[in-house]
Amino acid sequence: MPKVSKKKMPVFVAGQKWQMERGHAEIVQVGKTLVQYKFLKTGMIRGPIEMKSIPNFAEAMRSNKARLVV
């Protein structure tokens, strides 16, 4: 039986910033199943607070090739 490797989901903590090509996401709060974050495009000072489930947020960070800044 071939081994199936699962990628580990990153640990999200309030205050983290994830840098992407179009801007960055700043995590505001992490709950049991949801992540509240601000997505700020380059040059923006403020952005709306958005919410996603933790697996969906992790997939979005992976697909946008985000890297942890702080």
N, CA, C and O atoms as a CHARMM CRD file, in Angstrom:
* protein
*
  280
    1    1 MET  N      0.83700  -1.17500   0.00000 PROA 1      0.00000
    2    1 MET  CA     0.00000   0.00000   0.00000 PROA 1      0.00000
    3    1 MET  C      0.89300   1.25400   0.00000 PROA 1      0.00000
    4    1 MET  O      1.74700   1.39000   0.87600 PROA 1      0.00000
    5    2 PRO  N      0.71300   2.16800  -0.96200 PROA 2      0.00000
    6    2 PRO  CA     1.56500   3.35700  -1.00500 PROA 2      0.00000
    7    2 PRO  C      1.22400   4.32300   0.12400 PROA 2      0.00000
    8    2 PRO  O      0.07200   4.46400   0.53400 PROA 2      0.00000
    9    3 LYS  N      2.25700   4.97000   0.59900 PROA 3      0.00000
   10    3 LYS  CA     2.05900   5.95200   1.66000 PROA 3      0.00000
   11    3 LYS  C      1.50800   7.24300   1.07100 PROA 3      0.00000
   12    3 LYS  O      1.96600   7.72100   0.03300 PROA 3      0.00000
   13    4 VAL  N      0.52700   7.78400   1.75200 PROA 4      0.00000
   14    4 VAL  CA    -0.06000   9.05800   1.33800 PROA 4      0.00000
   15    4 VAL  C      0.42900  10.11200   2.30900 PROA 4      0.00000
   16    4 VAL  O      0.14400  10.04000   3.50500 PROA 4      0.00000
   17    5 SER  N      1.15100  11.07700   1.81000 PROA 5      0.00000
   18    5 SER  CA     1.66900  12.11400   2.70000 PROA 5      0.00000
   19    5 SER  C      0.66100  13.25500   2.78600 PROA 5      0.00000
   20    5 SER  O      0.19700  13.77900   1.77300 PROA 5      0.00000
   21    6 LYS  N      0.34300  13.61800   4.00400 PROA 6      0.00000
   22    6 LYS  CA    -0.55500  14.74400   4.23300 PROA 6      0.00000
   23    6 LYS  C      0.28600  15.94300   4.62000 PROA 6      0.00000
   24    6 LYS  O      1.20200  15.84400   5.43600 PROA 6      0.00000
   25    7 LYS  N     -0.03900  17.07800   4.02100 PROA 7      0.00000
   26    7 LYS  CA     0.67100  18.28400   4.40600 PROA 7      0.00000
   27    7 LYS  C      0.09400  18.78000   5.71500 PROA 7      0.00000
   28    7 LYS  O     -1.12200  18.80000   5.90500 PROA 7      0.00000
   29    8 LYS  N      0.97100  19.17900   6.61000 PROA 8      0.00000
   30    8 LYS  CA     0.51100  19.71100   7.88000 PROA 8      0.00000
   31    8 LYS  C     -0.11800  21.08100   7.66400 PROA 8      0.00000
   32    8 LYS  O      0.35700  21.89000   6.86600 PROA 8      0.00000
   33    9 MET  N     -1.19600  21.31400   8.39600 PROA 9      0.00000
   34    9 MET  CA    -1.82600  22.61600   8.34300 PROA 9      0.00000
   35    9 MET  C     -1.02800  23.54800   9.25400 PROA 9      0.00000
   36    9 MET  O     -0.69200  23.16900  10.37600 PROA 9      0.00000
   37   10 PRO  N     -0.72100  24.75300   8.79200 PROA 10     0.00000
   38   10 PRO  CA     0.04400  25.66600   9.64000 PROA 10     0.00000
   39   10 PRO  C     -0.76100  26.07300  10.87000 PROA 10     0.00000
   40   10 PRO  O     -1.99200  26.06000  10.85400 PROA 10     0.00000
   41   11 VAL  N     -0.05600  26.42900  11.92400 PROA 11     0.00000
   42   11 VAL  CA    -0.70100  26.89500  13.14700 PROA 11     0.00000
   43   11 VAL  C     -0.91500  28.39600  13.00800 PROA 11     0.00000
   44   11 VAL  O      0.03500  29.15000  12.79700 PROA 11     0.00000
   45   12 PHE  N     -2.15500  28.81900  13.12600 PROA 12     0.00000
   46   12 PHE  CA    -2.48400  30.23200  13.00800 PROA 12     0.00000
   47   12 PHE  C     -2.65100  30.83500  14.39900 PROA 12     0.00000
   48   12 PHE  O     -3.29900  30.25200  15.26800 PROA 12     0.00000
   49   13 VAL  N     -2.05300  32.01800  14.59800 PROA 13     0.00000
   50   13 VAL  CA    -2.09700  32.71900  15.88000 PROA 13     0.00000
   51   13 VAL  C     -2.44200  34.17500  15.59500 PROA 13     0.00000
   52   13 VAL  O     -2.01100  34.74100  14.59000 PROA 13     0.00000
   53   14 ALA  N     -3.21800  34.77100  16.48400 PROA 14     0.00000
   54   14 ALA  CA    -3.58800  36.18100  16.32000 PROA 14     0.00000
   55   14 ALA  C     -2.32300  37.04100  16.24000 PROA 14     0.00000
   56   14 ALA  O     -1.38100  36.85300  17.01000 PROA 14     0.00000
   57   15 GLY  N     -2.31800  37.97700  15.30500 PROA 15     0.00000
   58   15 GLY  CA    -1.17400  38.87500  15.13100 PROA 15     0.00000
   59   15 GLY  C     -0.23400  38.47500  14.00700 PROA 15     0.00000
   60   15 GLY  O      0.61900  39.27000  13.61200 PROA 15     0.00000
   61   16 GLN  N     -0.36800  37.25900  13.48200 PROA 16     0.00000
   62   16 GLN  CA     0.50700  36.82900  12.39000 PROA 16     0.00000
   63   16 GLN  C      0.17600  37.59900  11.11900 PROA 16     0.00000
   64   16 GLN  O     -0.97600  37.95400  10.87200 PROA 16     0.00000
   65   17 LYS  N      1.21300  37.85000  10.31300 PROA 17     0.00000
   66   17 LYS  CA     1.02200  38.45900   8.99700 PROA 17     0.00000
   67   17 LYS  C      1.55700  37.49700   7.94900 PROA 17     0.00000
   68   17 LYS  O      2.67900  36.99900   8.05000 PROA 17     0.00000
   69   18 TRP  N      0.73200  37.25000   6.94300 PROA 18     0.00000
   70   18 TRP  CA     1.09900  36.36500   5.84800 PROA 18     0.00000
   71   18 TRP  C      1.23200  37.19600   4.58900 PROA 18     0.00000
   72   18 TRP  O      0.24800  37.77500   4.13000 PROA 18     0.00000
   73   19 GLN  N      2.42900  37.26800   4.01800 PROA 19     0.00000
   74   19 GLN  CA     2.72000  38.07000   2.83200 PROA 19     0.00000
   75   19 GLN  C      2.40300  37.28400   1.56900 PROA 19     0.00000
   76   19 GLN  O      2.80100  36.12800   1.42300 PROA 19     0.00000
   77   20 MET  N      1.67600  37.93500   0.65200 PROA 20     0.00000
   78   20 MET  CA     1.34700  37.35100  -0.64400 PROA 20     0.00000
   79   20 MET  C      1.74400  38.34200  -1.72700 PROA 20     0.00000
   80   20 MET  O      2.20300  39.44600  -1.43500 PROA 20     0.00000
   81   21 GLU  N      1.56500  37.94700  -2.95400 PROA 21     0.00000
   82   21 GLU  CA     1.94400  38.80700  -4.07400 PROA 21     0.00000
   83   21 GLU  C      1.09800  40.08700  -4.11700 PROA 21     0.00000
   84   21 GLU  O      1.62500  41.17000  -4.37000 PROA 21     0.00000
   85   22 ARG  N     -0.21800  39.96000  -3.86900 PROA 22     0.00000
   86   22 ARG  CA    -1.11800  41.10900  -3.98400 PROA 22     0.00000
   87   22 ARG  C     -1.22500  41.94200  -2.71600 PROA 22     0.00000
   88   22 ARG  O     -1.79900  43.02900  -2.76600 PROA 22     0.00000
   89   23 GLY  N     -0.70800  41.49300  -1.59800 PROA 23     0.00000
   90   23 GLY  CA    -0.82300  42.21000  -0.32700 PROA 23     0.00000
   91   23 GLY  C     -0.48500  41.27100   0.81700 PROA 23     0.00000
   92   23 GLY  O      0.35900  40.38500   0.67700 PROA 23     0.00000
   93   24 HSD  N     -1.15000  41.47000   1.95700 PROA 24     0.00000
   94   24 HSD  CA    -0.92500  40.56400   3.07600 PROA 24     0.00000
   95   24 HSD  C     -2.19500  40.37500   3.89200 PROA 24     0.00000
   96   24 HSD  O     -3.09600  41.21400   3.87600 PROA 24     0.00000
   97   25 ALA  N     -2.24600  39.26100   4.60300 PROA 25     0.00000
   98   25 ALA  CA    -3.36500  38.93800   5.48200 PROA 25     0.00000
   99   25 ALA  C     -2.85000  39.00400   6.91400 PROA 25     0.00000
  100   25 ALA  O     -1.82800  38.40300   7.24500 PROA 25     0.00000
  101   26 GLU  N     -3.57000  39.74100   7.76000 PROA 26     0.00000
  102   26 GLU  CA    -3.21600  39.84500   9.17300 PROA 26     0.00000
  103   26 GLU  C     -4.29900  39.15200   9.97900 PROA 26     0.00000
  104   26 GLU  O     -5.47100  39.51900   9.89100 PROA 26     0.00000
  105   27 ILE  N     -3.91800  38.15700  10.76200 PROA 27     0.00000
  106   27 ILE  CA    -4.88300  37.38800  11.54500 PROA 27     0.00000
  107   27 ILE  C     -5.28500  38.20500  12.76600 PROA 27     0.00000
  108   27 ILE  O     -4.43700  38.66500  13.53000 PROA 27     0.00000
  109   28 VAL  N     -6.59400  38.37600  12.93500 PROA 28     0.00000
  110   28 VAL  CA    -7.13100  39.14200  14.05300 PROA 28     0.00000
  111   28 VAL  C     -7.46600  38.22100  15.21600 PROA 28     0.00000
  112   28 VAL  O     -7.09400  38.49700  16.35600 PROA 28     0.00000
  113   29 GLN  N     -8.17300  37.11600  14.93000 PROA 29     0.00000
  114   29 GLN  CA    -8.58600  36.19600  15.98000 PROA 29     0.00000
  115   29 GLN  C     -8.72700  34.80100  15.40400 PROA 29     0.00000
  116   29 GLN  O     -9.12800  34.62900  14.25300 PROA 29     0.00000
  117   30 VAL  N     -8.39300  33.79800  16.21900 PROA 30     0.00000
  118   30 VAL  CA    -8.52800  32.40000  15.80600 PROA 30     0.00000
  119   30 VAL  C     -9.43600  31.69600  16.80800 PROA 30     0.00000
  120   30 VAL  O     -9.20100  31.73600  18.01600 PROA 30     0.00000
  121   31 GLY  N    -10.47500  31.05200  16.28600 PROA 31     0.00000
  122   31 GLY  CA   -11.38700  30.28700  17.13800 PROA 31     0.00000
  123   31 GLY  C    -11.19600  28.80900  16.91600 PROA 31     0.00000
  124   31 GLY  O    -10.17600  28.38000  16.37600 PROA 31     0.00000
  125   32 LYS  N    -12.19000  28.01600  17.33600 PROA 32     0.00000
  126   32 LYS  CA   -12.10600  26.56000  17.15900 PROA 32     0.00000
  127   32 LYS  C    -12.13200  26.17600  15.68900 PROA 32     0.00000
  128   32 LYS  O    -11.38700  25.29700  15.25700 PROA 32     0.00000
  129   33 THR  N    -12.99700  26.84000  14.91400 PROA 33     0.00000
  130   33 THR  CA   -13.14900  26.45300  13.51500 PROA 33     0.00000
  131   33 THR  C    -12.96000  27.60300  12.53600 PROA 33     0.00000
  132   33 THR  O    -12.84500  27.36600  11.33400 PROA 33     0.00000
  133   34 LEU  N    -12.92500  28.84800  13.01900 PROA 34     0.00000
  134   34 LEU  CA   -12.85600  30.00600  12.12500 PROA 34     0.00000
  135   34 LEU  C    -11.64400  30.87700  12.39100 PROA 34     0.00000
  136   34 LEU  O    -11.10400  30.90700  13.49700 PROA 34     0.00000
  137   35 VAL  N    -11.22700  31.58900  11.34500 PROA 35     0.00000
  138   35 VAL  CA   -10.14500  32.57100  11.43800 PROA 35     0.00000
  139   35 VAL  C    -10.70900  33.90700  10.98500 PROA 35     0.00000
  140   35 VAL  O    -11.29600  34.00000   9.90700 PROA 35     0.00000
  141   36 GLN  N    -10.53500  34.94700  11.80100 PROA 36     0.00000
  142   36 GLN  CA   -10.88500  36.30400  11.39400 PROA 36     0.00000
  143   36 GLN  C     -9.59600  36.97800  10.97200 PROA 36     0.00000
  144   36 GLN  O     -8.59200  36.91900  11.68100 PROA 36     0.00000
  145   37 TYR  N     -9.62700  37.62100   9.80900 PROA 37     0.00000
  146   37 TYR  CA    -8.40900  38.23300   9.29600 PROA 37     0.00000
  147   37 TYR  C     -8.74300  39.48500   8.49900 PROA 37     0.00000
  148   37 TYR  O     -9.87100  39.67400   8.04500 PROA 37     0.00000
  149   38 LYS  N     -7.72900  40.33800   8.34000 PROA 38     0.00000
  150   38 LYS  CA    -7.82500  41.50700   7.47700 PROA 38     0.00000
  151   38 LYS  C     -6.94500  41.23900   6.27200 PROA 38     0.00000
  152   38 LYS  O     -5.77900  40.87400   6.41800 PROA 38     0.00000
  153   39 PHE  N     -7.50000  41.41700   5.08100 PROA 39     0.00000
  154   39 PHE  CA    -6.68300  41.30700   3.87600 PROA 39     0.00000
  155   39 PHE  C     -6.41100  42.71200   3.38000 PROA 39     0.00000
  156   39 PHE  O     -7.33400  43.43000   2.99600 PROA 39     0.00000
  157   40 LEU  N     -5.15800  43.10300   3.38600 PROA 40     0.00000
  158   40 LEU  CA    -4.76600  44.44500   2.97600 PROA 40     0.00000
  159   40 LEU  C     -3.96000  44.36300   1.69100 PROA 40     0.00000
  160   40 LEU  O     -2.90300  43.73500   1.64400 PROA 40     0.00000
  161   41 LYS  N     -4.46900  45.00100   0.65500 PROA 41     0.00000
  162   41 LYS  CA    -3.71900  45.06400  -0.59200 PROA 41     0.00000
  163   41 LYS  C     -2.58300  46.05300  -0.41300 PROA 41     0.00000
  164   41 LYS  O     -2.64000  46.90100   0.47700 PROA 41     0.00000
  165   42 THR  N     -1.57200  45.96200  -1.22600 PROA 42     0.00000
  166   42 THR  CA    -0.41000  46.83000  -1.13000 PROA 42     0.00000
  167   42 THR  C     -0.84600  48.28200  -1.21400 PROA 42     0.00000
  168   42 THR  O     -1.53700  48.67600  -2.15300 PROA 42     0.00000
  169   43 GLY  N     -0.44000  49.07900  -0.22900 PROA 43     0.00000
  170   43 GLY  CA    -0.76400  50.50000  -0.20400 PROA 43     0.00000
  171   43 GLY  C     -1.97900  50.84700   0.63300 PROA 43     0.00000
  172   43 GLY  O     -2.23200  52.02600   0.87700 PROA 43     0.00000
  173   44 MET  N     -2.74000  49.85900   1.07900 PROA 44     0.00000
  174   44 MET  CA    -3.92600  50.11100   1.90500 PROA 44     0.00000
  175   44 MET  C     -3.52300  50.26400   3.36400 PROA 44     0.00000
  176   44 MET  O     -2.57800  49.62400   3.82300 PROA 44     0.00000
  177   45 ILE  N     -4.24400  51.11500   4.09400 PROA 45     0.00000
  178   45 ILE  CA    -3.99200  51.29000   5.52000 PROA 45     0.00000
  179   45 ILE  C     -4.94600  50.41200   6.33100 PROA 45     0.00000
  180   45 ILE  O     -4.54000  49.77800   7.30500 PROA 45     0.00000
  181   46 ARG  N     -6.23000  50.38200   5.91500 PROA 46     0.00000
  182   46 ARG  CA    -7.22500  49.59000   6.62300 PROA 46     0.00000
  183   46 ARG  C     -7.97500  48.70600   5.64100 PROA 46     0.00000
  184   46 ARG  O     -8.09000  49.02100   4.45600 PROA 46     0.00000
  185   47 GLY  N     -8.47000  47.62000   6.14300 PROA 47     0.00000
  186   47 GLY  CA    -9.26800  46.72500   5.31300 PROA 47     0.00000
  187   47 GLY  C    -10.35500  46.09500   6.15600 PROA 47     0.00000
  188   47 GLY  O    -10.26700  46.10800   7.38400 PROA 47     0.00000
  189   48 PRO  N    -11.37900  45.54200   5.52300 PROA 48     0.00000
  190   48 PRO  CA   -12.45900  44.91500   6.28800 PROA 48     0.00000
  191   48 PRO  C    -11.99500  43.61100   6.93700 PROA 48     0.00000
  192   48 PRO  O    -11.09100  42.94300   6.43400 PROA 48     0.00000
  193   49 ILE  N    -12.62400  43.26200   8.05800 PROA 49     0.00000
  194   49 ILE  CA   -12.33100  41.99400   8.70900 PROA 49     0.00000
  195   49 ILE  C    -13.16600  40.92500   8.02000 PROA 49     0.00000
  196   49 ILE  O    -14.38200  41.06100   7.88800 PROA 49     0.00000
  197   50 GLU  N    -12.50500  39.87000   7.58600 PROA 50     0.00000
  198   50 GLU  CA   -13.17100  38.76600   6.89700 PROA 50     0.00000
  199   50 GLU  C    -13.02500  37.51100   7.74300 PROA 50     0.00000
  200   50 GLU  O    -12.20700  37.46300   8.66200 PROA 50     0.00000
  201   51 MET  N    -13.82400  36.49400   7.42700 PROA 51     0.00000
  202   51 MET  CA   -13.82100  35.26500   8.19300 PROA 51     0.00000
  203   51 MET  C    -13.84400  34.05900   7.26300 PROA 51     0.00000
  204   51 MET  O    -14.58600  34.03700   6.28000 PROA 51     0.00000
  205   52 LYS  N    -13.02700  33.05600   7.57700 PROA 52     0.00000
  206   52 LYS  CA   -13.00800  31.79100   6.82800 PROA 52     0.00000
  207   52 LYS  C    -12.79700  30.66200   7.81600 PROA 52     0.00000
  208   52 LYS  O    -12.32100  30.87100   8.93100 PROA 52     0.00000
  209   53 SER  N    -13.15700  29.46500   7.38900 PROA 53     0.00000
  210   53 SER  CA   -12.84100  28.30200   8.21500 PROA 53     0.00000
  211   53 SER  C    -11.33200  28.08100   8.15500 PROA 53     0.00000
  212   53 SER  O    -10.67600  28.48800   7.19600 PROA 53     0.00000
  213   54 ILE  N    -10.79600  27.44700   9.16500 PROA 54     0.00000
  214   54 ILE  CA    -9.34300  27.24900   9.24500 PROA 54     0.00000
  215   54 ILE  C     -8.81000  26.46600   8.04800 PROA 54     0.00000
  216   54 ILE  O     -7.79900  26.87600   7.47600 PROA 54     0.00000
  217   55 PRO  N     -9.44200  25.35000   7.63600 PROA 55     0.00000
  218   55 PRO  CA    -8.93000  24.63400   6.45600 PROA 55     0.00000
  219   55 PRO  C     -8.99600  25.47200   5.17400 PROA 55     0.00000
  220   55 PRO  O     -8.08000  25.41500   4.35300 PROA 55     0.00000
  221   56 ASN  N    -10.07000  26.24700   4.99600 PROA 56     0.00000
  222   56 ASN  CA   -10.17500  27.09500   3.80300 PROA 56     0.00000
  223   56 ASN  C     -9.12500  28.19900   3.80800 PROA 56     0.00000
  224   56 ASN  O     -8.56700  28.52200   2.76000 PROA 56     0.00000
  225   57 PHE  N     -8.84700  28.78400   4.97600 PROA 57     0.00000
  226   57 PHE  CA    -7.82800  29.82700   5.09100 PROA 57     0.00000
  227   57 PHE  C     -6.44600  29.23900   4.78900 PROA 57     0.00000
  228   57 PHE  O     -5.63500  29.86300   4.10600 PROA 57     0.00000
  229   58 ALA  N     -6.18800  28.03700   5.30400 PROA 58     0.00000
  230   58 ALA  CA    -4.89300  27.38200   5.05100 PROA 58     0.00000
  231   58 ALA  C     -4.72800  27.09800   3.56200 PROA 58     0.00000
  232   58 ALA  O     -3.64200  27.29000   3.01500 PROA 58     0.00000
  233   59 GLU  N     -5.78900  26.64500   2.90200 PROA 59     0.00000
  234   59 GLU  CA    -5.73100  26.38000   1.46100 PROA 59     0.00000
  235   59 GLU  C     -5.50600  27.66700   0.67400 PROA 59     0.00000
  236   59 GLU  O     -4.76000  27.67300  -0.30500 PROA 59     0.00000
  237   60 ALA  N     -6.15000  28.76000   1.09800 PROA 60     0.00000
  238   60 ALA  CA    -5.95800  30.04800   0.42600 PROA 60     0.00000
  239   60 ALA  C     -4.51200  30.52600   0.57400 PROA 60     0.00000
  240   60 ALA  O     -3.93700  31.06100  -0.37300 PROA 60     0.00000
  241   61 MET  N     -3.92700  30.33600   1.75000 PROA 61     0.00000
  242   61 MET  CA    -2.53200  30.75000   1.96300 PROA 61     0.00000
  243   61 MET  C     -1.60700  29.88100   1.10900 PROA 61     0.00000
  244   61 MET  O     -0.63500  30.38100   0.54200 PROA 61     0.00000
  245   62 ARG  N     -1.90200  28.59600   1.01700 PROA 62     0.00000
  246   62 ARG  CA    -1.07100  27.67800   0.22100 PROA 62     0.00000
  247   62 ARG  C     -1.17300  28.01400  -1.26500 PROA 62     0.00000
  248   62 ARG  O     -0.15900  28.04800  -1.96200 PROA 62     0.00000
  249   63 SER  N     -2.38600  28.26200  -1.75400 PROA 63     0.00000
  250   63 SER  CA    -2.55900  28.51700  -3.19200 PROA 63     0.00000
  251   63 SER  C     -1.99100  29.87500  -3.60800 PROA 63     0.00000
  252   63 SER  O     -1.59800  30.05000  -4.76100 PROA 63     0.00000
  253   64 ASN  N     -1.94400  30.83800  -2.68300 PROA 64     0.00000
  254   64 ASN  CA    -1.37100  32.16000  -2.99100 PROA 64     0.00000
  255   64 ASN  C      0.11100  32.23900  -2.66300 PROA 64     0.00000
  256   64 ASN  O      0.72100  33.30300  -2.77000 PROA 64     0.00000
  257   65 LYS  N      0.69300  31.10600  -2.26300 PROA 65     0.00000
  258   65 LYS  CA     2.11800  31.02700  -1.92700 PROA 65     0.00000
  259   65 LYS  C      2.49600  32.06200  -0.87000 PROA 65     0.00000
  260   65 LYS  O      3.50200  32.76100  -0.99000 PROA 65     0.00000
  261   66 ALA  N      1.66600  32.13700   0.16100 PROA 66     0.00000
  262   66 ALA  CA     1.91200  33.09100   1.24800 PROA 66     0.00000
  263   66 ALA  C      3.05500  32.61400   2.12000 PROA 66     0.00000
  264   66 ALA  O      3.27600  31.41600   2.29600 PROA 66     0.00000
  265   67 ARG  N      3.76800  33.57300   2.65700 PROA 67     0.00000
  266   67 ARG  CA     4.85000  33.23400   3.59900 PROA 67     0.00000
  267   67 ARG  C      4.65300  34.04300   4.87000 PROA 67     0.00000
  268   67 ARG  O      4.21900  35.19400   4.81800 PROA 67     0.00000
  269   68 LEU  N      4.96600  33.45200   5.99400 PROA 68     0.00000
  270   68 LEU  CA     4.78100  34.08500   7.28500 PROA 68     0.00000
  271   68 LEU  C      5.82300  35.16100   7.49300 PROA 68     0.00000
  272   68 LEU  O      7.02100  34.91000   7.36100 PROA 68     0.00000
  273   69 VAL  N      5.35900  36.38800   7.82600 PROA 69     0.00000
  274   69 VAL  CA     6.26900  37.51100   8.03700 PROA 69     0.00000
  275   69 VAL  C      6.50300  37.70200   9.52800 PROA 69     0.00000
  276   69 VAL  O      7.65000  37.73800   9.97400 PROA 69     0.00000
  277   70 VAL  N      5.43500  37.82400  10.30200 PROA 70     0.00000
  278   70 VAL  CA     5.56000  38.03400  11.75800 PROA 70     0.00000
  279   70 VAL  C      4.67800  37.05000  12.46600 PROA 70     0.00000
  280   70 VAL  O      4.62300  37.04300  13.69500 PROA 70     0.00000
